[in-house]
Amino acid sequence: MAKRNRTVDDTVISKRLDSGRGQGKGSSYKPWLQIQDVPSIGLATRIKGWKTNRVHHFLSNLELNYFYVLEWSSIVTDIREQYPLLPREETLAIASNYGIRHPQETQAKTPIVMTCDFLITIAGNIEDIVVARTVKFAKDLQSKRTREKLEIERLYWSQREIDWGIVTEQEIPLILAKNVEWLHPFKNLSDLELSQDLIKRIAEFLLIRLASQTPLVKTTNFCDDHLGLLPGTSLSVVRYLIANQIWLVDMNQPIQPSEPLILKNPRTVEERTV
């Protein structure tokens, strides 16, 4: 099989612009970089977002973990990843003015379109606020070349009066991210075709038994057997209830099916609109 040609020259850049890459908001946004554009090292991920209802493209696990944190935040309303710093002439001018070598494509030697990992929209009291965030491992910030490229990015956003910052693994609450990762596929239960009445019945059955401090998976397995459900159905409902914050738990503590589930608000489904 022939290898994919990933050389990025001016023609490729023009095609990306024409196709709408880096444009739009919410569900209509198209990331400038997508996972097929970069060499696969086993860390690239595509995932459909809760907030945007579109497929997101992440090039590292660090990006993915930060995304999960943003997904859970009640004040974040839009997440745009791999956001291009356009026009390219602007980053070229910044690099020239500050004596920094502008990043370029290795083979074509074309100046690349630099990107910011995340452009985030936050709900404000009067109007929405947009902030830019780049995620990096703390050890990578020791590299002079990395710091130079980040300085171009900082100056680009400074000229737009947009708050920009670096997020390292030290600022990402990993337990929260992993909990959201576990919940993420269960924001809705359309694949299981469960009625709201059945979800309510399962939830009520589980609520009574969760108070006994029995391991979660033992409780959900018992519920499946008692109600004649397919194995795993009740655990899926638990993930759905937590994902939609109908059931509240401490998201900074690991959710482990082998352990009891501690609810902060043991209430019924009908007390919250599903």
ChimeraX attribute file (.defattr): number of C-alpha atoms within 10 A of each C-alpha:
attribute: neighborCount
match mode: 1-to-1
recipient: residues
	/A:1	3
	/A:2	4
	/A:3	5
	/A:4	10
	/A:5	8
	/A:6	13
	/A:7	14
	/A:8	19
	/A:9	16
	/A:10	13
	/A:11	9
	/A:12	12
	/A:13	16
	/A:14	11
	/A:15	11
	/A:16	16
	/A:17	13
	/A:18	9
	/A:19	11
	/A:20	14
	/A:21	20
	/A:22	21
	/A:23	15
	/A:24	12
	/A:25	13
	/A:26	16
	/A:27	16
	/A:28	12
	/A:29	21
	/A:30	24
	/A:31	24
	/A:32	24
	/A:33	22
	/A:34	18
	/A:35	16
	/A:36	11
	/A:37	13
	/A:38	14
	/A:39	11
	/A:40	11
	/A:41	8
	/A:42	9
	/A:43	13
	/A:44	18
	/A:45	17
	/A:46	14
	/A:47	14
	/A:48	13
	/A:49	20
	/A:50	17
	/A:51	15
	/A:52	18
	/A:53	12
	/A:54	16
	/A:55	16
	/A:56	23
	/A:57	23
	/A:58	23
	/A:59	22
	/A:60	15
	/A:61	13
	/A:62	18
	/A:63	24
	/A:64	21
	/A:65	22
	/A:66	22
	/A:67	23
	/A:68	23
	/A:69	20
	/A:70	19
	/A:71	22
	/A:72	20
	/A:73	11
	/A:74	9
	/A:75	13
	/A:76	19
	/A:77	17
	/A:78	22
	/A:79	23
	/A:80	26
	/A:81	28
	/A:82	23
	/A:83	23
	/A:84	21
	/A:85	20
	/A:86	13
	/A:87	10
	/A:88	13
	/A:89	12
	/A:90	13
	/A:91	23
	/A:92	19
	/A:93	14
	/A:94	18
	/A:95	20
	/A:96	12
	/A:97	9
	/A:98	11
	/A:99	10
	/A:100	16
	/A:101	15
	/A:102	19
	/A:103	18
	/A:104	15
	/A:105	14
	/A:106	11
	/A:107	10
	/A:108	12
	/A:109	12
	/A:110	16
	/A:111	19
	/A:112	21
	/A:113	23
	/A:114	23
	/A:115	19
	/A:116	21
	/A:117	22
	/A:118	21
	/A:119	21
	/A:120	18
	/A:121	19
	/A:122	18
	/A:123	15
	/A:124	11
	/A:125	7
	/A:126	6
	/A:127	8
	/A:128	12
	/A:129	15
	/A:130	18
	/A:131	15
	/A:132	21
	/A:133	18
	/A:134	20
	/A:135	19
	/A:136	18
	/A:137	13
	/A:138	13
	/A:139	9
	/A:140	12
	/A:141	15
	/A:142	10
	/A:143	9
	/A:144	10
	/A:145	14
	/A:146	12
	/A:147	13
	/A:148	19
	/A:149	17
	/A:150	17
	/A:151	16
	/A:152	23
	/A:153	22
	/A:154	20
	/A:155	15
	/A:156	18
	/A:157	18
	/A:158	12
	/A:159	8
	/A:160	8
	/A:161	11
	/A:162	15
	/A:163	13
	/A:164	20
	/A:165	15
	/A:166	16
	/A:167	17
	/A:168	18
	/A:169	16
	/A:170	10
	/A:171	11
	/A:172	18
	/A:173	15
	/A:174	18
	/A:175	16
	/A:176	21
	/A:177	23
	/A:178	18
	/A:179	23
	/A:180	23
	/A:181	17
	/A:182	14
	/A:183	20
	/A:184	22
	/A:185	17
	/A:186	19
	/A:187	18
	/A:188	19
	/A:189	16
	/A:190	9
	/A:191	7
	/A:192	11
	/A:193	8
	/A:194	13
	/A:195	11
	/A:196	12
	/A:197	11
	/A:198	12
	/A:199	20
	/A:200	16
	/A:201	14
	/A:202	22
	/A:203	20
	/A:204	15
	/A:205	18
	/A:206	20
	/A:207	16
	/A:208	11
	/A:209	16
	/A:210	19
	/A:211	13
	/A:212	11
	/A:213	12
	/A:214	15
	/A:215	16
	/A:216	23
	/A:217	18
	/A:218	16
	/A:219	23
	/A:220	26
	/A:221	17
	/A:222	18
	/A:223	22
	/A:224	18
	/A:225	12
	/A:226	10
	/A:227	13
	/A:228	10
	/A:229	14
	/A:230	11
	/A:231	14
	/A:232	13
	/A:233	19
	/A:234	26
	/A:235	21
	/A:236	18
	/A:237	24
	/A:238	21
	/A:239	23
	/A:240	22
	/A:241	21
	/A:242	20
	/A:243	22
	/A:244	18
	/A:245	15
	/A:246	20
	/A:247	22
	/A:248	16
	/A:249	17
	/A:250	13
	/A:251	16
	/A:252	13
	/A:253	11
	/A:254	16
	/A:255	22
	/A:256	13
	/A:257	14
	/A:258	11
	/A:259	14
	/A:260	18
	/A:261	22
	/A:262	17
	/A:263	15
	/A:264	10
	/A:265	11
	/A:266	16
	/A:267	15
	/A:268	14
	/A:269	19
	/A:270	11
	/A:271	8
	/A:272	11
	/A:273	7
	/A:274	14
